[in-house]
Amino acid sequence: MTNGALEPAAGGGARLKKPEAIVFDMDGTLFQTESLLLPAYHKMFDILREEGLHSGPTPPEELILGSLGQLLAQIWKNVMPGADESVHRRADDLLLQLEIEGLEAGGTLLYPGVPETLAALRARGVRLFVASNGLQDYIHSITVVHKLGDLFEGLYSAGGQGTATKTDLLRILLDNHGVKSAWMVGDRSSDVEAGKGNGQTVIGCAYAGFGKQEELKGSDRIITNFNELIALYDEAE
């Protein structure tokens, strides 16, 4: 599936075309994940130690921050490579519970300009979606707590759809909603792969700092502030 989203621009570059939809990753793109994740991460390991499922210190924060954007199964292989599969599944349940509790308690953050930019794009007639490798209840809770729900036409998660890759997840989203042209906006290589794997334009986000810069290789544009999306859309053909 390809949409011819890019055309050669004067001077040999590539000119963006206005999409009918924009699909956003959640962690590191819309949501400042560390504002919620790190307190929950430390509490989770306290509980795992209490339950006799983990011994020793909590693994370095860098291990989980560097794994954001991956499926949870892979994240725990990075963070707790020697642990049994049952410990990984217990970690799934605990982290989700603690993150939802943290969201409801308040104090978590979106990136600057997210609500205003999403509202401006919606006002321009753009259909907005989320496609995340996170769990369904987690993604839903973020949109509810931060009052973003009315802006999105659909929330898609690997946990909700049971997909093995974000490329598959995006394909389901596009097919379900009849979307032919979209921008995939995200901060990790999985977002680039998902967009390109479905013949769509990719906007890489370079402001979160979780991944390495080379992860965004192949993006059609790279932004360093979320609100740059408005100018990109307005200047597109």
PEZI-V738309 format. One record per helix or strand of 2 or more residues. SS is the DSSP state (@ for helix, = for strand). FROM is the first residue (numbers start at 0). LEN is the number of residues. If there is no record, write none. Layout:
ss={SS	SS}
from={FROM	FROM}
len={LEN	LEN}
This chain:
ss={=	=	=	@	@	@	@	@	=	@	@	=	@	@	=	@	=	@	=	@}
from={5	13	20	33	60	71	84	113	126	135	148	153	157	165	181	188	200	212	220	227}
len={3	3	4	17	5	8	21	10	6	10	3	4	4	12	5	9	5	4	3	8}
